[in-house]
Amino acid sequence: MSKIIINGNEESKISVSDRGFQYGDGLFETITYKNNQLQLWNEHIQRLNNSCDRLSLKKVDEALWLEDIKKLDLVNDSVIKLSLSRGNSTRGYLYDEQSNVTRVTASFDLPSYAEENQTGIIATICKTPVSMNIALAGMKHLNRLDNVLARNEWNDSAISEGFMLDNQGHIIEGTMSNVFCVLGDELYSPLLEQCGITGIMRQQVINIAEKLNIPVNIVDISKANFLSMDAVFISNSLIGIWPVKKIIDGENSVEFQQSKLIDDIKQKLLQVISV
């Protein structure tokens, strides 16, 4: 059951003139609320504020977000979504620097993912590319049409994720996740300087790998190199880490082995997010 707080008040409608609706002019964060705590809250609010600076979008005081979250009256484990738009404006792309932002705080039930996802999922390679734009790279902005189109390329319930490439044929991310590969005793993840989201959980994985003295390589990864890795896994703030056991690429498929390296990172991650 969802509950929505808009600018501090419980309601479920915004104006059709809101720039978030009109142009996707805004940002969002998706946060896990589990065991009565907001997981990685500081990291989420920092990314939101950093992205506000990049978009010249007015920041919302952290205390206001937390006040809105209290109004959600959370009882069970939930998904918290914070959305921030530039607010209402007249027609046209030019925005009013003095306009008030629209903040939306919503709670949803935690998704019920299959238990076997923890030991390995099946994924596919998507045809829809990730749009390349260095000005927006890394941010979790409201323009997610690439991901919408990619996610709707399959309806097979056995497939849990789809991997997206950029226009140059590099693996960038999943439709809802960041991507990691294992080759030997080293970790690889796509370079996200021109597109893709720099996920909160992605950074946690990188931090943990470095503490475990696992080399981390942030590089361009071609599809051919991606499919020849020893192991692959994905991450996001809701699922944590899921290993990938098979990737479907058109008429072909590639199977991946289990990796102790992934298990080690996963165990350390559970300790971090349960703090």
C-alpha positions in Angstrom: 0.0 0.0 0.0 1.4 3.4 -1.0 1.3 6.7 0.8 2.3 10.0 -0.8 3.4 13.3 0.8 3.7 16.3 -1.6 5.4 19.4 -0.2 4.6 18.2 3.3 0.9 17.4 2.8 -0.7 14.0 2.2 -2.1 14.0 -1.3 -1.6 12.3 -4.7 -1.8 14.9 -7.4 0.6 17.5 -8.9 -0.2 20.2 -11.4 0.0 19.4 -15.1 2.3 22.5 -15.4 4.9 20.9 -13.1 8.2 20.6 -14.9 8.7 17.1 -13.7 5.6 16.0 -15.6 6.2 18.3 -18.6 9.9 17.8 -19.2 11.3 15.3 -16.6 13.0 18.3 -15.1 14.1 16.8 -11.8 15.6 14.0 -9.8 14.7 11.0 -7.6 16.2 8.6 -5.1 15.0 5.1 -4.2 15.8 4.1 -0.7 15.2 0.8 1.2 13.5 1.2 4.6 14.3 -2.0 6.6 14.3 -2.9 10.3 13.2 0.6 11.1 16.0 2.3 9.4 16.8 4.1 6.1 19.6 2.2 4.5 22.5 4.4 3.2 20.5 7.5 3.9 23.5 9.8 4.0 24.8 8.6 0.7 21.4 9.0 -1.0 20.8 12.6 0.3 24.4 13.5 -0.7 23.9 12.3 -4.3 20.6 14.1 -4.5 22.2 17.3 -3.4 25.2 17.0 -5.7 22.8 16.4 -8.6 20.8 19.5 -7.6 24.0 21.5 -7.8 24.7 20.2 -11.3 21.1 21.0 -12.5 21.0 24.4 -10.7 18.0 22.9 -8.9 17.0 24.3 -5.4 18.0 21.8 -2.7 15.5 20.7 0.0 16.8 20.7 3.5 17.4 17.2 4.8 15.2 17.9 7.8 12.2 18.5 5.6 12.8 15.2 3.8 13.0 13.4 7.1 9.9 15.2 8.4 8.0 14.0 5.2 9.2 10.5 5.8 7.8 10.5 9.3 4.4 11.5 7.9 4.4 8.2 5.9 3.8 6.4 9.2 6.0 3.5 8.2 5.3 0.2 10.0 6.6 -2.4 7.6 9.8 -2.7 5.5 9.2 -0.4 2.5 10.6 1.3 -0.5 10.9 5.1 0.0 11.0 7.2 -3.2 12.0 10.9 -3.0 11.2 12.9 -6.1 12.2 16.5 -6.7 11.1 18.7 -9.7 11.7 22.3 -10.6 8.1 23.0 -9.9 5.4 24.7 -11.9 6.1 26.9 -14.9 4.5 28.4 -17.9 5.0 26.7 -21.3 8.5 26.5 -22.7 11.9 25.2 -21.7 13.1 28.4 -20.0 12.6 28.0 -16.2 11.9 30.6 -13.6 14.9 30.6 -11.2 12.6 31.9 -8.4 9.9 29.2 -8.7 9.4 26.8 -5.9 10.4 23.1 -6.3 8.0 20.3 -5.9 9.1 17.5 -3.5 7.3 14.2 -3.4 7.9 11.6 -0.7 6.2 8.2 -1.2 6.3 4.8 0.3 5.6 1.4 -1.4 5.7 -2.2 -0.4 9.1 -3.9 -0.9 9.1 -5.9 -4.1 8.7 -9.6 -3.6 11.7 -11.0 -5.6 12.2 -14.7 -6.1 14.5 -16.2 -3.5 16.6 -17.9 -6.1 17.7 -14.5 -7.4 20.2 -14.5 -4.6 22.1 -17.4 -6.1 21.8 -16.4 -9.8 19.5 -14.7 -12.3 18.9 -14.9 -16.1 19.4 -11.6 -18.0 19.2 -10.5 -21.6 21.0 -8.0 -23.8 18.7 -5.1 -24.7 18.5 -3.4 -28.1 17.6 0.0 -26.7 20.8 2.0 -26.1 21.5 4.3 -23.2 21.5 8.0 -24.4 24.9 9.5 -24.1 25.0 13.0 -22.5 28.0 14.0 -20.4 25.9 16.8 -18.8 23.5 14.3 -17.3 25.8 11.3 -16.8 25.7 9.7 -13.4 22.6 11.4 -12.2 19.3 9.8 -11.3 17.2 12.3 -13.2 13.6 11.9 -14.1 14.2 11.3 -17.8 14.2 7.4 -17.8 12.6 6.7 -21.1 15.6 4.7 -22.3 15.1 2.3 -19.4 11.3 2.1 -19.9 11.8 1.1 -23.6 14.6 -1.4 -22.7 12.6 -3.0 -19.8 9.6 -3.6 -22.1 11.7 -5.6 -24.6 10.9 -8.8 -22.7 8.0 -10.2 -20.8 9.5 -13.6 -19.9 9.2 -13.9 -16.1 12.3 -16.1 -16.1 14.4 -13.0 -17.1 15.1 -10.7 -14.2 17.2 -8.0 -15.9 18.3 -6.5 -19.2 21.7 -5.0 -20.0 21.9 -1.8 -21.9 24.8 -0.6 -24.1 25.7 2.9 -25.3 25.8 3.9 -28.9 29.5 2.8 -29.1 28.7 -0.7 -28.1 29.9 -0.6 -24.5 28.0 -2.2 -21.7 26.7 0.6 -19.4 24.1 -0.7 -16.9 21.0 -2.9 -16.4 17.6 -1.4 -16.8 17.4 -1.1 -13.0 20.9 -1.8 -11.8 24.6 -1.3 -12.1 26.9 -4.0 -13.5 30.0 -5.7 -12.2 32.2 -8.4 -13.8 34.8 -10.7 -12.4 37.9 -11.7 -14.4 40.4 -13.7 -12.4 40.8 -12.0 -9.0 39.8 -8.6 -10.3 36.6 -6.6 -10.5 35.5 -4.6 -13.5 32.6 -2.1 -13.9 31.6 0.2 -16.8 33.0 3.7 -17.1 30.0 6.1 -16.6 31.5 9.4 -17.7 29.1 9.9 -20.6 25.9 8.1 -19.5 24.5 5.7 -16.9 23.7 6.1 -13.2 26.4 6.1 -10.6 24.5 4.0 -8.1 24.7 4.2 -4.3 25.1 0.5 -4.0 27.6 0.4 -6.8 29.9 2.7 -4.8 29.4 0.5 -1.7 30.6 -2.5 -3.7 33.6 -0.6 -4.9 34.4 0.5 -1.4 34.1 -3.0 -0.1 36.3 -4.5 -2.9 39.0 -2.0 -2.1 38.9 -2.9 1.6 39.2 -6.5 0.6 42.2 -5.7 -1.6 40.4 -6.7 -4.7 41.6 -4.6 -7.7 38.7 -2.5 -9.2 38.9 -1.5 -12.8 36.5 1.2 -14.0 36.8 0.9 -17.8 34.9 0.7 -21.1 33.7 -2.8 -21.5 32.7 -4.1 -25.0 29.8 -6.6 -25.3 32.3 -9.2 -26.4 34.5 -8.7 -23.4 31.5 -8.6 -21.1 30.3 -12.0 -22.3 33.7 -13.5 -21.9 34.1 -12.6 -18.2 34.3 -15.3 -15.5 31.4 -14.0 -13.6 28.8 -11.1 -13.6 26.6 -9.6 -10.9 24.3 -6.6 -10.6 23.5 -4.2 -7.7 21.0 -1.6 -6.7 19.6 -0.2 -3.4 16.7 -2.6 -3.3 18.3 -5.9 -4.3 21.8 -5.5 -2.9 23.7 -7.9 -5.1 22.4 -10.6 -7.5 24.8 -12.9 -9.3 24.1 -13.6 -13.0 24.1 -17.2 -14.1 23.1 -16.7 -17.8 22.9 -13.9 -20.3 20.7 -14.3 -23.4 22.0 -12.4 -26.5 19.6 -12.9 -29.3 19.7 -16.5 -30.4 22.8 -17.2 -28.2 23.4 -17.4 -24.5 26.3 -17.5 -22.2 26.5 -19.1 -18.8 28.6 -17.8 -15.9 30.2 -19.6 -13.0 29.8 -19.0 -9.3 32.4 -16.7 -7.8 33.7 -16.7 -4.2 34.7 -13.1 -4.8 31.1 -12.2 -5.3 30.1 -14.1 -2.1 32.8 -12.3 -0.1 31.6 -8.9 -1.3 28.0 -9.8 -0.6 28.7 -10.8 2.9 30.5 -7.6 3.7 27.7 -5.6 2.0 25.2 -7.2 4.3 27.2 -6.0 7.3 27.4 -2.4 5.9 23.7 -2.0 5.2 22.6 -3.6 8.5 24.5 -1.0 10.5 
